Amino acid sequence: MPYKTLSSLPGNIRAHLPKRAQEIYRAAFNSAWEQYRKPESRRGEVSQEEIAHRVAWAAVKQQYTKQGDKWVRK
């Protein structure tokens, strides 16, 4: 399901990502959720939710990198 607010993101996302990275994650997740709505738009047996999470993490990793326990802007 799409996330309406940052507070609706999974706890591990809120706990580890800075606010801007959470915004990126939420926007990418919601976009991918819509884009991969139909099973034929996904590869193999990947669920809509799983592909949306993958896309969201990829979007975050384009602008952030993990240093130790923290995510910092590149």
PDB file with SEQRES, HELIX, SHEET and CRYST1 records, atoms N, CA, C and O in Angstrom:
SEQRES   1 A   74  MET PRO TYR LYS THR LEU SER SER LEU PRO GLY ASN ILE          
SEQRES   2 A   74  ARG ALA HIS LEU PRO LYS ARG ALA GLN GLU ILE TYR ARG          
SEQRES   3 A   74  ALA ALA PHE ASN SER ALA TRP GLU GLN TYR ARG LYS PRO          
SEQRES   4 A   74  GLU SER ARG ARG GLY GLU VAL SER GLN GLU GLU ILE ALA          
SEQRES   5 A   74  HIS ARG VAL ALA TRP ALA ALA VAL LYS GLN GLN TYR THR          
SEQRES   6 A   74  LYS GLN GLY ASP LYS TRP VAL ARG LYS                          
HELIX    1 AA1 LEU A    6  SER A    8  5                                   3    
HELIX    2 AA2 GLY A   11  HIS A   16  1                                   6    
HELIX    3 AA3 LYS A   19  GLN A   35  1                                  17    
HELIX    4 AA4 PRO A   39  SER A   41  5                                   3    
HELIX    5 AA5 GLN A   48  GLN A   63  1                                  16    
SHEET    1 AA1 2 TYR A  64  GLN A  67  0                                        
SHEET    2 AA1 2 LYS A  70  ARG A  73 -1                                        
CRYST1    1.000    1.000    1.000  90.00  90.00  90.00 P 1           1          
ATOM      1  N   MET A   1       0.825  -1.177   0.000  1.00  0.00           N  
ATOM      2  CA  MET A   1       0.000   0.000   0.000  1.00  0.00           C  
ATOM      3  C   MET A   1       0.873   1.246   0.000  1.00  0.00           C  
ATOM      4  O   MET A   1       1.926   1.257   0.638  1.00  0.00           O  
ATOM      5  N   PRO A   2       0.471   2.261  -0.679  1.00  0.00           N  
ATOM      6  CA  PRO A   2       1.245   3.505  -0.695  1.00  0.00           C  
ATOM      7  C   PRO A   2       1.278   4.146   0.692  1.00  0.00           C  
ATOM      8  O   PRO A   2       0.377   3.947   1.508  1.00  0.00           O  
ATOM      9  N   TYR A   3       2.325   4.909   0.936  1.00  0.00           N  
ATOM     10  CA  TYR A   3       2.488   5.588   2.217  1.00  0.00           C  
ATOM     11  C   TYR A   3       2.046   7.037   2.070  1.00  0.00           C  
ATOM     12  O   TYR A   3       2.579   7.764   1.232  1.00  0.00           O  
ATOM     13  N   LYS A   4       1.081   7.464   2.871  1.00  0.00           N  
ATOM     14  CA  LYS A   4       0.563   8.829   2.786  1.00  0.00           C  
ATOM     15  C   LYS A   4       1.449   9.836   3.502  1.00  0.00           C  
ATOM     16  O   LYS A   4       1.553  10.988   3.081  1.00  0.00           O  
ATOM     17  N   THR A   5       2.085   9.403   4.578  1.00  0.00           N  
ATOM     18  CA  THR A   5       2.926  10.300   5.375  1.00  0.00           C  
ATOM     19  C   THR A   5       4.231   9.595   5.732  1.00  0.00           C  
ATOM     20  O   THR A   5       4.346   8.376   5.600  1.00  0.00           O  
ATOM     21  N   LEU A   6       5.210  10.370   6.184  1.00  0.00           N  
ATOM     22  CA  LEU A   6       6.463   9.769   6.629  1.00  0.00           C  
ATOM     23  C   LEU A   6       6.241   8.903   7.863  1.00  0.00           C  
ATOM     24  O   LEU A   6       6.919   7.892   8.042  1.00  0.00           O  
ATOM     25  N   SER A   7       5.309   9.289   8.701  1.00  0.00           N  
ATOM     26  CA  SER A   7       5.054   8.507   9.916  1.00  0.00           C  
ATOM     27  C   SER A   7       4.423   7.146   9.616  1.00  0.00           C  
ATOM     28  O   SER A   7       4.385   6.274  10.484  1.00  0.00           O  
ATOM     29  N   SER A   8       3.930   6.966   8.395  1.00  0.00           N  
ATOM     30  CA  SER A   8       3.355   5.671   8.032  1.00  0.00           C  
ATOM     31  C   SER A   8       4.396   4.713   7.433  1.00  0.00           C  
ATOM     32  O   SER A   8       4.086   3.553   7.161  1.00  0.00           O  
ATOM     33  N   LEU A   9       5.625   5.195   7.229  1.00  0.00           N  
ATOM     34  CA  LEU A   9       6.698   4.329   6.730  1.00  0.00           C  
ATOM     35  C   LEU A   9       7.023   3.261   7.767  1.00  0.00           C  
ATOM     36  O   LEU A   9       6.753   3.453   8.953  1.00  0.00           O  
ATOM     37  N   PRO A  10       7.603   2.130   7.336  1.00  0.00           N  
ATOM     38  CA  PRO A  10       8.012   1.105   8.304  1.00  0.00           C  
ATOM     39  C   PRO A  10       8.983   1.688   9.337  1.00  0.00           C  
ATOM     40  O   PRO A  10       9.767   2.586   9.032  1.00  0.00           O  
ATOM     41  N   GLY A  11       8.916   1.170  10.535  1.00  0.00           N  
ATOM     42  CA  GLY A  11       9.745   1.666  11.639  1.00  0.00           C  
ATOM     43  C   GLY A  11      11.231   1.671  11.350  1.00  0.00           C  
ATOM     44  O   GLY A  11      11.931   2.610  11.727  1.00  0.00           O  
ATOM     45  N   ASN A  12      11.729   0.626  10.681  1.00  0.00           N  
ATOM     46  CA  ASN A  12      13.164   0.577  10.405  1.00  0.00           C  
ATOM     47  C   ASN A  12      13.598   1.683   9.438  1.00  0.00           C  
ATOM     48  O   ASN A  12      14.732   2.157   9.515  1.00  0.00           O  
ATOM     49  N   ILE A  13      12.729   2.088   8.549  1.00  0.00           N  
ATOM     50  CA  ILE A  13      13.035   3.189   7.628  1.00  0.00           C  
ATOM     51  C   ILE A  13      13.093   4.493   8.414  1.00  0.00           C  
ATOM     52  O   ILE A  13      14.039   5.267   8.268  1.00  0.00           O  
ATOM     53  N   ARG A  14      12.087   4.737   9.245  1.00  0.00           N  
ATOM     54  CA  ARG A  14      12.043   5.974  10.042  1.00  0.00           C  
ATOM     55  C   ARG A  14      13.204   6.046  11.018  1.00  0.00           C  
ATOM     56  O   ARG A  14      13.735   7.128  11.266  1.00  0.00           O  
ATOM     57  N   ALA A  15      13.603   4.918  11.570  1.00  0.00           N  
ATOM     58  CA  ALA A  15      14.651   4.909  12.587  1.00  0.00           C  
ATOM     59  C   ALA A  15      16.051   5.132  12.004  1.00  0.00           C  
ATOM     60  O   ALA A  15      16.928   5.658  12.689  1.00  0.00           O  
ATOM     61  N   HIS A  16      16.260   4.738  10.754  1.00  0.00           N  
ATOM     62  CA  HIS A  16      17.612   4.767  10.212  1.00  0.00           C  
ATOM     63  C   HIS A  16      17.875   5.824   9.151  1.00  0.00           C  
ATOM     64  O   HIS A  16      19.022   6.235   8.972  1.00  0.00           O  
ATOM     65  N   LEU A  17      16.857   6.270   8.449  1.00  0.00           N  
ATOM     66  CA  LEU A  17      17.080   7.231   7.375  1.00  0.00           C  
ATOM     67  C   LEU A  17      16.793   8.654   7.831  1.00  0.00           C  
ATOM     68  O   LEU A  17      15.844   8.888   8.580  1.00  0.00           O  
ATOM     69  N   PRO A  18      17.616   9.614   7.380  1.00  0.00           N  
ATOM     70  CA  PRO A  18      17.302  11.020   7.658  1.00  0.00           C  
ATOM     71  C   PRO A  18      15.990  11.404   6.982  1.00  0.00           C  
ATOM     72  O   PRO A  18      15.519  10.703   6.087  1.00  0.00           O  
ATOM     73  N   LYS A  19      15.408  12.508   7.410  1.00  0.00           N  
ATOM     74  CA  LYS A  19      14.099  12.919   6.909  1.00  0.00           C  
ATOM     75  C   LYS A  19      14.066  13.023   5.389  1.00  0.00           C  
ATOM     76  O   LYS A  19      13.136  12.511   4.766  1.00  0.00           O  
ATOM     77  N   ARG A  20      15.056  13.671   4.776  1.00  0.00           N  
ATOM     78  CA  ARG A  20      15.055  13.830   3.318  1.00  0.00           C  
ATOM     79  C   ARG A  20      15.114  12.468   2.625  1.00  0.00           C  
ATOM     80  O   ARG A  20      14.454  12.268   1.605  1.00  0.00           O  
ATOM     81  N   ALA A  21      15.890  11.538   3.163  1.00  0.00           N  
ATOM     82  CA  ALA A  21      15.970  10.193   2.589  1.00  0.00           C  
ATOM     83  C   ALA A  21      14.623   9.473   2.741  1.00  0.00           C  
ATOM     84  O   ALA A  21      14.229   8.709   1.861  1.00  0.00           O  
ATOM     85  N   GLN A  22      13.926   9.711   3.838  1.00  0.00           N  
ATOM     86  CA  GLN A  22      12.595   9.135   4.017  1.00  0.00           C  
ATOM     87  C   GLN A  22      11.633   9.677   2.965  1.00  0.00           C  
ATOM     88  O   GLN A  22      10.800   8.940   2.435  1.00  0.00           O  
ATOM     89  N   GLU A  23      11.752  10.964   2.666  1.00  0.00           N  
ATOM     90  CA  GLU A  23      10.899  11.571   1.642  1.00  0.00           C  
ATOM     91  C   GLU A  23      11.160  10.945   0.272  1.00  0.00           C  
ATOM     92  O   GLU A  23      10.231  10.678  -0.489  1.00  0.00           O  
ATOM     93  N   ILE A  24      12.437  10.718  -0.028  1.00  0.00           N  
ATOM     94  CA  ILE A  24      12.814  10.071  -1.284  1.00  0.00           C  
ATOM     95  C   ILE A  24      12.246   8.656  -1.329  1.00  0.00           C  
ATOM     96  O   ILE A  24      11.667   8.238  -2.332  1.00  0.00           O  
ATOM     97  N   TYR A  25      12.420   7.929  -0.235  1.00  0.00           N  
ATOM     98  CA  TYR A  25      11.931   6.551  -0.144  1.00  0.00           C  
ATOM     99  C   TYR A  25      10.421   6.504  -0.380  1.00  0.00           C  
ATOM    100  O   TYR A  25       9.934   5.699  -1.175  1.00  0.00           O  
ATOM    101  N   ARG A  26       9.691   7.365   0.313  1.00  0.00           N  
ATOM    102  CA  ARG A  26       8.229   7.375   0.202  1.00  0.00           C  
ATOM    103  C   ARG A  26       7.782   7.705  -1.216  1.00  0.00           C  
ATOM    104  O   ARG A  26       6.896   7.041  -1.754  1.00  0.00           O  
ATOM    105  N   ALA A  27       8.377   8.709  -1.820  1.00  0.00           N  
ATOM    106  CA  ALA A  27       7.997   9.107  -3.184  1.00  0.00           C  
ATOM    107  C   ALA A  27       8.296   7.991  -4.182  1.00  0.00           C  
ATOM    108  O   ALA A  27       7.474   7.694  -5.049  1.00  0.00           O  
ATOM    109  N   ALA A  28       9.464   7.377  -4.060  1.00  0.00           N  
ATOM    110  CA  ALA A  28       9.842   6.301  -4.982  1.00  0.00           C  
ATOM    111  C   ALA A  28       8.959   5.074  -4.775  1.00  0.00           C  
ATOM    112  O   ALA A  28       8.529   4.447  -5.743  1.00  0.00           O  
ATOM    113  N   PHE A  29       8.689   4.732  -3.524  1.00  0.00           N  
ATOM    114  CA  PHE A  29       7.826   3.592  -3.229  1.00  0.00           C  
ATOM    115  C   PHE A  29       6.446   3.802  -3.840  1.00  0.00           C  
ATOM    116  O   PHE A  29       5.922   2.924  -4.526  1.00  0.00           O  
ATOM    117  N   ASN A  30       5.862   4.966  -3.589  1.00  0.00           N  
ATOM    118  CA  ASN A  30       4.512   5.237  -4.081  1.00  0.00           C  
ATOM    119  C   ASN A  30       4.458   5.227  -5.606  1.00  0.00           C  
ATOM    120  O   ASN A  30       3.488   4.743  -6.189  1.00  0.00           O  
ATOM    121  N   SER A  31       5.484   5.754  -6.249  1.00  0.00           N  
ATOM    122  CA  SER A  31       5.535   5.752  -7.708  1.00  0.00           C  
ATOM    123  C   SER A  31       5.643   4.323  -8.248  1.00  0.00           C  
ATOM    124  O   SER A  31       4.936   3.943  -9.181  1.00  0.00           O  
ATOM    125  N   ALA A  32       6.538   3.544  -7.644  1.00  0.00           N  
ATOM    126  CA  ALA A  32       6.723   2.152  -8.076  1.00  0.00           C  
ATOM    127  C   ALA A  32       5.474   1.319  -7.785  1.00  0.00           C  
ATOM    128  O   ALA A  32       5.120   0.429  -8.558  1.00  0.00           O  
ATOM    129  N   TRP A  33       4.814   1.612  -6.671  1.00  0.00           N  
ATOM    130  CA  TRP A  33       3.579   0.889  -6.330  1.00  0.00           C  
ATOM    131  C   TRP A  33       2.575   1.015  -7.475  1.00  0.00           C  
ATOM    132  O   TRP A  33       1.934   0.038  -7.861  1.00  0.00           O  
ATOM    133  N   GLU A  34       2.448   2.212  -8.005  1.00  0.00           N  
ATOM    134  CA  GLU A  34       1.519   2.451  -9.107  1.00  0.00           C  
ATOM    135  C   GLU A  34       2.036   1.850 -10.412  1.00  0.00           C  
ATOM    136  O   GLU A  34       1.285   1.227 -11.163  1.00  0.00           O  
ATOM    137  N   GLN A  35       3.332   2.046 -10.671  1.00  0.00           N  
ATOM    138  CA  GLN A  35       3.918   1.571 -11.928  1.00  0.00           C  
ATOM    139  C   GLN A  35       3.856   0.050 -12.063  1.00  0.00           C  
ATOM    140  O   GLN A  35       3.620  -0.464 -13.156  1.00  0.00           O  
ATOM    141  N   TYR A  36       4.064  -0.665 -10.973  1.00  0.00           N  
ATOM    142  CA  TYR A  36       4.106  -2.134 -11.013  1.00  0.00           C  
ATOM    143  C   TYR A  36       2.827  -2.755 -10.464  1.00  0.00           C  
ATOM    144  O   TYR A  36       2.846  -3.856  -9.914  1.00  0.00           O  
ATOM    145  N   ARG A  37       1.730  -2.048 -10.617  1.00  0.00           N  
ATOM    146  CA  ARG A  37       0.428  -2.506 -10.122  1.00  0.00           C  
ATOM    147  C   ARG A  37       0.017  -3.830 -10.762  1.00  0.00           C  
ATOM    148  O   ARG A  37      -0.479  -4.727 -10.080  1.00  0.00           O  
ATOM    149  N   LYS A  38       0.221  -3.947 -12.053  1.00  0.00           N  
ATOM    150  CA  LYS A  38      -0.192  -5.160 -12.771  1.00  0.00           C  
ATOM    151  C   LYS A  38       0.922  -6.204 -12.728  1.00  0.00           C  
ATOM    152  O   LYS A  38       2.087  -5.872 -12.945  1.00  0.00           O  
ATOM    153  N   PRO A  39       0.575  -7.458 -12.451  1.00  0.00           N  
ATOM    154  CA  PRO A  39       1.582  -8.522 -12.371  1.00  0.00           C  
ATOM    155  C   PRO A  39       2.439  -8.649 -13.634  1.00  0.00           C  
ATOM    156  O   PRO A  39       3.620  -8.984 -13.546  1.00  0.00           O  
ATOM    157  N   GLU A  40       1.859  -8.388 -14.796  1.00  0.00           N  
ATOM    158  CA  GLU A  40       2.633  -8.524 -16.038  1.00  0.00           C  
ATOM    159  C   GLU A  40       3.706  -7.446 -16.183  1.00  0.00           C  
ATOM    160  O   GLU A  40       4.577  -7.561 -17.045  1.00  0.00           O  
ATOM    161  N   SER A  41       3.657  -6.415 -15.366  1.00  0.00           N  
ATOM    162  CA  SER A  41       4.688  -5.378 -15.423  1.00  0.00           C  
ATOM    163  C   SER A  41       5.888  -5.718 -14.535  1.00  0.00           C  
ATOM    164  O   SER A  41       6.878  -4.986 -14.519  1.00  0.00           O  
ATOM    165  N   ARG A  42       5.798  -6.832 -13.796  1.00  0.00           N  
ATOM    166  CA  ARG A  42       6.887  -7.272 -12.910  1.00  0.00           C  
ATOM    167  C   ARG A  42       7.560  -8.506 -13.475  1.00  0.00           C  
ATOM    168  O   ARG A  42       6.966  -9.249 -14.257  1.00  0.00           O  
ATOM    169  N   ARG A  43       8.787  -8.718 -13.078  1.00  0.00           N  
ATOM    170  CA  ARG A  43       9.514  -9.925 -13.507  1.00  0.00           C  
ATOM    171  C   ARG A  43       9.265 -11.050 -12.523  1.00  0.00           C  
ATOM    172  O   ARG A  43       9.312 -10.853 -11.309  1.00  0.00           O  
ATOM    173  N   GLY A  44       9.005 -12.206 -13.045  1.00  0.00           N  
ATOM    174  CA  GLY A  44       8.840 -13.393 -12.209  1.00  0.00           C  
ATOM    175  C   GLY A  44       7.709 -13.269 -11.214  1.00  0.00           C  
ATOM    176  O   GLY A  44       6.659 -12.701 -11.514  1.00  0.00           O  
ATOM    177  N   GLU A  45       7.932 -13.804 -10.030  1.00  0.00           N  
ATOM    178  CA  GLU A  45       6.907 -13.856  -8.991  1.00  0.00           C  
ATOM    179  C   GLU A  45       7.092 -12.768  -7.938  1.00  0.00           C  
ATOM    180  O   GLU A  45       6.610 -12.916  -6.815  1.00  0.00           O  
ATOM    181  N   VAL A  46       7.774 -11.688  -8.276  1.00  0.00           N  
ATOM    182  CA  VAL A  46       8.007 -10.619  -7.319  1.00  0.00           C  
ATOM    183  C   VAL A  46       6.699  -9.890  -7.047  1.00  0.00           C  
ATOM    184  O   VAL A  46       5.975  -9.523  -7.973  1.00  0.00           O  
ATOM    185  N   SER A  47       6.404  -9.684  -5.759  1.00  0.00           N  
ATOM    186  CA  SER A  47       5.156  -9.004  -5.397  1.00  0.00           C  
ATOM    187  C   SER A  47       5.264  -7.504  -5.664  1.00  0.00           C  
ATOM    188  O   SER A  47       6.358  -6.949  -5.771  1.00  0.00           O  
ATOM    189  N   GLN A  48       4.128  -6.884  -5.764  1.00  0.00           N  
ATOM    190  CA  GLN A  48       4.066  -5.440  -5.973  1.00  0.00           C  
ATOM    191  C   GLN A  48       4.782  -4.712  -4.830  1.00  0.00           C  
ATOM    192  O   GLN A  48       5.527  -3.762  -5.071  1.00  0.00           O  
ATOM    193  N   GLU A  49       4.563  -5.145  -3.616  1.00  0.00           N  
ATOM    194  CA  GLU A  49       5.191  -4.502  -2.461  1.00  0.00           C  
ATOM    195  C   GLU A  49       6.707  -4.682  -2.481  1.00  0.00           C  
ATOM    196  O   GLU A  49       7.449  -3.736  -2.215  1.00  0.00           O  
ATOM    197  N   GLU A  50       7.166  -5.887  -2.793  1.00  0.00           N  
ATOM    198  CA  GLU A  50       8.603  -6.147  -2.808  1.00  0.00           C  
ATOM    199  C   GLU A  50       9.313  -5.294  -3.857  1.00  0.00           C  
ATOM    200  O   GLU A  50      10.363  -4.717  -3.572  1.00  0.00           O  
ATOM    201  N   ILE A  51       8.764  -5.207  -5.050  1.00  0.00           N  
ATOM    202  CA  ILE A  51       9.409  -4.411  -6.087  1.00  0.00           C  
ATOM    203  C   ILE A  51       9.388  -2.938  -5.719  1.00  0.00           C  
ATOM    204  O   ILE A  51      10.343  -2.218  -6.010  1.00  0.00           O  
ATOM    205  N   ALA A  52       8.318  -2.476  -5.087  1.00  0.00           N  
ATOM    206  CA  ALA A  52       8.249  -1.072  -4.673  1.00  0.00           C  
ATOM    207  C   ALA A  52       9.308  -0.759  -3.623  1.00  0.00           C  
ATOM    208  O   ALA A  52       9.915   0.311  -3.663  1.00  0.00           O  
ATOM    209  N   HIS A  53       9.541  -1.679  -2.680  1.00  0.00           N  
ATOM    210  CA  HIS A  53      10.598  -1.477  -1.684  1.00  0.00           C  
ATOM    211  C   HIS A  53      11.974  -1.475  -2.353  1.00  0.00           C  
ATOM    212  O   HIS A  53      12.832  -0.670  -1.992  1.00  0.00           O  
ATOM    213  N   ARG A  54      12.190  -2.353  -3.306  1.00  0.00           N  
ATOM    214  CA  ARG A  54      13.474  -2.393  -4.020  1.00  0.00           C  
ATOM    215  C   ARG A  54      13.744  -1.075  -4.748  1.00  0.00           C  
ATOM    216  O   ARG A  54      14.846  -0.530  -4.683  1.00  0.00           O  
ATOM    217  N   VAL A  55      12.729  -0.580  -5.434  1.00  0.00           N  
ATOM    218  CA  VAL A  55      12.857   0.687  -6.161  1.00  0.00           C  
ATOM    219  C   VAL A  55      13.132   1.829  -5.179  1.00  0.00           C  
ATOM    220  O   VAL A  55      13.975   2.688  -5.440  1.00  0.00           O  
ATOM    221  N   ALA A  56      12.426   1.835  -4.063  1.00  0.00           N  
ATOM    222  CA  ALA A  56      12.602   2.899  -3.075  1.00  0.00           C  
ATOM    223  C   ALA A  56      14.020   2.904  -2.506  1.00  0.00           C  
ATOM    224  O   ALA A  56      14.631   3.964  -2.369  1.00  0.00           O  
ATOM    225  N   TRP A  57      14.542   1.724  -2.176  1.00  0.00           N  
ATOM    226  CA  TRP A  57      15.915   1.664  -1.663  1.00  0.00           C  
ATOM    227  C   TRP A  57      16.922   2.109  -2.729  1.00  0.00           C  
ATOM    228  O   TRP A  57      17.894   2.796  -2.414  1.00  0.00           O  
ATOM    229  N   ALA A  58      16.698   1.730  -3.954  1.00  0.00           N  
ATOM    230  CA  ALA A  58      17.597   2.147  -5.037  1.00  0.00           C  
ATOM    231  C   ALA A  58      17.605   3.669  -5.171  1.00  0.00           C  
ATOM    232  O   ALA A  58      18.653   4.271  -5.400  1.00  0.00           O  
ATOM    233  N   ALA A  59      16.440   4.282  -5.028  1.00  0.00           N  
ATOM    234  CA  ALA A  59      16.351   5.746  -5.114  1.00  0.00           C  
ATOM    235  C   ALA A  59      17.122   6.404  -3.966  1.00  0.00           C  
ATOM    236  O   ALA A  59      17.821   7.395  -4.175  1.00  0.00           O  
ATOM    237  N   VAL A  60      16.996   5.864  -2.778  1.00  0.00           N  
ATOM    238  CA  VAL A  60      17.728   6.401  -1.626  1.00  0.00           C  
ATOM    239  C   VAL A  60      19.228   6.260  -1.851  1.00  0.00           C  
ATOM    240  O   VAL A  60      19.987   7.194  -1.593  1.00  0.00           O  
ATOM    241  N   LYS A  61      19.654   5.098  -2.329  1.00  0.00           N  
ATOM    242  CA  LYS A  61      21.083   4.830  -2.510  1.00  0.00           C  
ATOM    243  C   LYS A  61      21.721   5.677  -3.613  1.00  0.00           C  
ATOM    244  O   LYS A  61      22.947   5.773  -3.679  1.00  0.00           O  
ATOM    245  N   GLN A  62      20.918   6.284  -4.469  1.00  0.00           N  
ATOM    246  CA  GLN A  62      21.463   7.192  -5.466  1.00  0.00           C  
ATOM    247  C   GLN A  62      21.964   8.481  -4.814  1.00  0.00           C  
ATOM    248  O   GLN A  62      22.893   9.108  -5.321  1.00  0.00           O  
ATOM    249  N   GLN A  63      21.363   8.877  -3.706  1.00  0.00           N  
ATOM    250  CA  GLN A  63      21.720  10.142  -3.080  1.00  0.00           C  
ATOM    251  C   GLN A  63      22.349  10.002  -1.697  1.00  0.00           C  
ATOM    252  O   GLN A  63      22.917  10.959  -1.170  1.00  0.00           O  
ATOM    253  N   TYR A  64      22.250   8.819  -1.112  1.00  0.00           N  
ATOM    254  CA  TYR A  64      22.779   8.586   0.232  1.00  0.00           C  
ATOM    255  C   TYR A  64      23.669   7.349   0.240  1.00  0.00           C  
ATOM    256  O   TYR A  64      23.522   6.444  -0.581  1.00  0.00           O  
ATOM    257  N   THR A  65      24.589   7.340   1.186  1.00  0.00           N  
ATOM    258  CA  THR A  65      25.445   6.182   1.387  1.00  0.00           C  
ATOM    259  C   THR A  65      25.487   5.892   2.889  1.00  0.00           C  
ATOM    260  O   THR A  65      25.325   6.790   3.715  1.00  0.00           O  
ATOM    261  N   LYS A  66      25.703   4.644   3.216  1.00  0.00           N  
ATOM    262  CA  LYS A  66      25.741   4.266   4.624  1.00  0.00           C  
ATOM    263  C   LYS A  66      27.184   4.344   5.109  1.00  0.00           C  
ATOM    264  O   LYS A  66      28.082   3.734   4.528  1.00  0.00           O  
ATOM    265  N   GLN A  67      27.392   5.105   6.186  1.00  0.00           N  
ATOM    266  CA  GLN A  67      28.698   5.203   6.815  1.00  0.00           C  
ATOM    267  C   GLN A  67      28.533   4.786   8.260  1.00  0.00           C  
ATOM    268  O   GLN A  67      27.966   5.513   9.075  1.00  0.00           O  
ATOM    269  N   GLY A  68      29.036   3.604   8.561  1.00  0.00           N  
ATOM    270  CA  GLY A  68      28.821   3.050   9.893  1.00  0.00           C  
ATOM    271  C   GLY A  68      27.345   2.734  10.069  1.00  0.00           C  
ATOM    272  O   GLY A  68      26.762   1.960   9.310  1.00  0.00           O  
ATOM    273  N   ASP A  69      26.757   3.346  11.081  1.00  0.00           N  
ATOM    274  CA  ASP A  69      25.333   3.127  11.366  1.00  0.00           C  
ATOM    275  C   ASP A  69      24.446   4.226  10.786  1.00  0.00           C  
ATOM    276  O   ASP A  69      23.228   4.188  10.965  1.00  0.00           O  
ATOM    277  N   LYS A  70      25.030   5.201  10.096  1.00  0.00           N  
ATOM    278  CA  LYS A  70      24.256   6.345   9.615  1.00  0.00           C  
ATOM    279  C   LYS A  70      24.212   6.412   8.102  1.00  0.00           C  
ATOM    280  O   LYS A  70      25.143   5.993   7.414  1.00  0.00           O  
ATOM    281  N   TRP A  71      23.099   6.956   7.595  1.00  0.00           N  
ATOM    282  CA  TRP A  71      22.976   7.240   6.170  1.00  0.00           C  
ATOM    283  C   TRP A  71      23.284   8.712   5.976  1.00  0.00           C  
ATOM    284  O   TRP A  71      22.667   9.575   6.600  1.00  0.00           O  
ATOM    285  N   VAL A  72      24.256   8.994   5.093  1.00  0.00           N  
ATOM    286  CA  VAL A  72      24.675  10.379   4.846  1.00  0.00           C  
ATOM    287  C   VAL A  72      24.566  10.682   3.356  1.00  0.00           C  
ATOM    288  O   VAL A  72      24.687   9.799   2.506  1.00  0.00           O  
ATOM    289  N   ARG A  73      24.335  11.954   3.072  1.00  0.00           N  
ATOM    290  CA  ARG A  73      24.220  12.419   1.695  1.00  0.00           C  
ATOM    291  C   ARG A  73      25.554  12.269   0.974  1.00  0.00           C  
ATOM    292  O   ARG A  73      26.608  12.553   1.543  1.00  0.00           O  
ATOM    293  N   LYS A  74      25.507  11.823  -0.276  1.00  0.00           N  
ATOM    294  CA  LYS A  74      26.741  11.664  -1.065  1.00  0.00           C  
ATOM    295  C   LYS A  74      27.315  13.012  -1.426  1.00  0.00           C  
ATOM    296  O   LYS A  74      28.351  13.085  -2.087  1.00  0.00           O  
TER     297      LYS A  74                                                      
END                                                                             
